[in-house]
Amino acid sequence: MRVRLRNPDRDVEVAGPLTVADLLDHLDVLPHTVLVLHDGALVTAAHELPADAEVEIRPVISGGADGAPRCVVCRAPAVLEERRHRAAWCTAHLEDHIHHQIRKAIDHPPGRPHGERMCSYTDRLLIAVSGGKDSLALWDALITMGYRVDGLYVGLGIGGYSQRSQQVCERFAAERDLPPRRRPGRDLRLHHPRRGERGRPLDLWGLRAVEALRLQPGGRGARL
């Protein structure tokens, strides 16, 4: 089917038939941020689109009378406006949105056969953390979503910065009752994947009962 998305305008070809809900999920478009038209008529999420359908997707304008962005779910003042999804979020619904995106990435990993998930709730996961907001936010989200996740702190050996980063990770773990267990990796060096050059040694500590770690830098393995 041919799908025309508006603002910005672009055309994409999608294999059908699909329901409107499945089409929006395939395009990574949030249903409550758009209107979907089939043959010029507004259609709902359950409507089935044939393989030769002509579909138009129009964004819903988000905002109040004063122009300030409002949450697309509850219309409360937004704390974040996300242009990629043509949406804005309050604090509570921003967290829900992030969890939904993570769950979608786990359930539908790119390049994997349909139905194959990245991991399950019965798996024990290991996440590398640096002390920065990105890795710690992902760790926190996975724990909140019910996954069994251990953290591995990767120290870059940058003097006081790495010491402070380690303290941040340890405090994060302690606040969530994840007691740290340190496993120094004195002999581990990472290699540039193309040049094979030896880099600076990294200090590795496992947070919470990390028994073993395998790395494959430049095609060579290292075990702690």
C-alpha positions in Angstrom: 0.0 0.0 0.0 1.0 3.6 -0.5 1.2 5.7 2.6 1.5 9.5 2.5 2.7 11.1 5.8 2.2 14.8 6.3 4.3 17.4 8.1 6.9 16.7 6.8 5.4 15.2 3.6 6.8 11.9 2.4 5.6 8.7 0.7 6.4 5.2 1.8 5.4 1.8 0.5 4.2 -0.8 3.0 3.2 -4.4 2.4 -0.4 -5.2 3.2 -3.1 -6.0 4.1 -2.8 -4.4 7.6 -5.0 -2.9 10.2 -4.6 0.8 10.9 -3.1 -0.1 14.3 -0.6 -2.5 12.7 0.4 0.1 10.1 1.0 2.8 12.7 3.1 0.4 14.8 5.1 -0.6 11.7 5.8 3.1 11.0 6.5 3.8 14.7 3.8 6.4 14.8 1.7 6.9 18.0 -2.0 6.4 17.3 -3.2 9.3 19.4 -0.9 11.8 17.6 -2.4 11.3 14.1 -5.5 11.0 12.0 -5.6 8.2 9.4 -7.6 8.5 6.2 -8.3 5.7 3.7 -9.7 6.8 0.3 -10.4 10.2 1.9 -12.4 8.9 4.8 -11.3 8.9 8.5 -10.8 5.3 9.8 -10.2 3.8 13.2 -7.5 1.5 14.5 -9.4 -1.7 13.8 -10.0 -0.8 10.2 -8.3 -3.2 7.7 -6.4 -1.6 4.9 -6.1 -3.7 1.7 -2.7 -4.3 0.0 -3.5 -1.7 -2.7 -4.8 1.0 -0.3 -4.1 4.7 -0.6 -3.6 6.0 3.0 -2.9 9.5 4.3 -1.6 10.1 7.9 -2.0 13.6 9.2 -0.6 14.9 12.5 -2.8 16.1 15.3 -1.7 19.6 16.4 -0.8 19.5 20.1 -1.0 22.6 22.3 -3.3 24.9 24.2 -4.7 28.3 23.3 -1.5 30.0 24.5 0.6 27.8 22.3 2.3 26.0 25.1 2.6 22.2 24.5 0.3 19.9 26.3 0.4 16.2 27.0 -1.2 14.2 24.2 -2.7 11.8 26.7 -4.1 14.0 29.5 -3.7 17.6 28.2 -1.7 18.6 31.2 1.3 21.0 30.7 4.0 19.0 28.9 7.6 18.7 30.2 8.9 17.3 26.9 7.9 17.9 23.3 9.0 15.1 21.0 8.9 16.1 17.3 9.8 12.7 16.0 6.4 11.4 17.4 4.6 14.7 16.9 3.7 14.6 20.6 4.3 16.2 24.0 4.3 14.5 27.4 3.6 15.3 31.0 5.9 13.6 33.6 3.8 10.6 34.2 2.9 9.8 30.6 6.5 10.5 29.5 7.6 7.6 31.7 4.8 5.4 30.2 6.0 6.4 26.7 9.6 5.5 27.4 8.6 2.1 28.8 6.5 1.5 25.7 9.4 2.3 23.4 11.8 0.0 25.3 9.3 -2.8 25.3 8.7 -2.4 21.6 12.5 -2.6 20.9 12.7 -5.8 23.0 9.7 -7.4 21.4 10.5 -6.4 17.8 14.3 -6.2 17.5 15.4 -5.1 14.0 16.9 -7.8 11.9 15.4 -10.7 13.9 12.8 -13.1 12.6 9.2 -12.2 13.4 8.2 -13.3 16.9 11.7 -13.5 18.2 12.2 -11.3 21.2 15.5 -9.7 22.3 15.0 -11.1 25.9 12.4 -12.3 28.3 11.4 -11.6 31.9 13.0 -14.9 32.9 16.4 -14.0 31.5 19.1 -12.4 33.7 20.4 -9.3 31.9 23.6 -7.4 32.2 23.9 -3.7 31.3 27.1 -1.7 31.1 26.8 1.6 33.0 29.1 4.6 33.0 27.4 6.8 35.6 25.8 9.0 32.9 22.1 9.7 32.6 21.5 7.5 29.5 22.8 4.1 30.8 21.4 4.7 34.3 18.0 5.7 33.0 17.9 2.5 30.9 18.9 0.4 33.9 16.2 2.1 36.0 13.5 1.6 33.4 14.3 -2.1 32.9 14.1 -2.7 36.6 10.8 -0.8 36.9 9.4 -2.8 34.0 10.2 -6.1 35.9 13.3 -7.3 34.2 16.1 -8.9 36.2 19.1 -6.6 35.4 22.6 -6.5 36.9 24.8 -3.5 36.2 28.5 -3.5 35.2 30.3 -0.2 35.8 32.9 0.6 33.1 35.5 3.0 34.4 37.3 4.9 31.7 40.3 5.8 33.9 39.8 9.6 33.7 41.0 10.6 37.2 38.4 12.2 39.4 35.7 12.0 36.8 35.7 8.2 36.7 35.9 8.1 40.5 32.8 10.3 40.8 31.0 8.2 38.1 31.7 5.0 40.1 30.3 6.7 43.2 27.1 7.6 41.2 26.7 4.0 40.1 27.2 2.7 43.6 24.7 5.1 45.1 22.2 4.3 42.3 22.6 0.6 43.1 22.3 1.1 46.9 19.1 3.2 46.6 17.5 0.3 44.7 18.8 -2.4 47.0 21.3 -3.7 44.4 24.5 -4.2 46.5 27.6 -3.8 44.4 30.2 -6.5 44.0 33.5 -5.3 42.6 35.5 -7.4 40.1 38.6 -5.5 39.0 39.6 -6.3 35.4 43.3 -5.4 35.6 44.3 -7.2 32.4 41.5 -6.2 30.1 42.2 -3.9 27.3 39.8 -3.0 24.5 41.1 -3.1 20.8 40.0 -0.9 18.0 37.7 -3.1 15.8 39.4 -2.0 12.6 43.0 -1.1 13.4 43.5 -3.7 16.2 45.3 -1.0 18.3 45.6 -1.5 22.0 43.7 1.1 24.0 44.0 2.2 27.6 43.1 -0.3 30.2 39.6 -0.2 31.6 38.5 -0.8 35.2 35.4 -3.0 35.4 33.3 -3.6 38.5 30.2 -5.7 38.5 27.3 -4.3 40.4 25.3 -7.0 42.1 26.5 -10.6 41.7 28.0 -10.5 38.3 29.8 -13.9 38.0 31.4 -13.6 34.5 31.7 -11.3 31.6 32.7 -12.0 28.0 33.8 -9.3 25.7 34.7 -9.7 22.0 36.8 -6.6 21.2 38.2 -6.8 17.7 37.2 -10.5 17.5 39.2 -11.4 20.6 37.6 -12.6 23.8 38.3 -11.6 27.4 36.8 -13.3 30.5 36.6 -11.9 34.0 
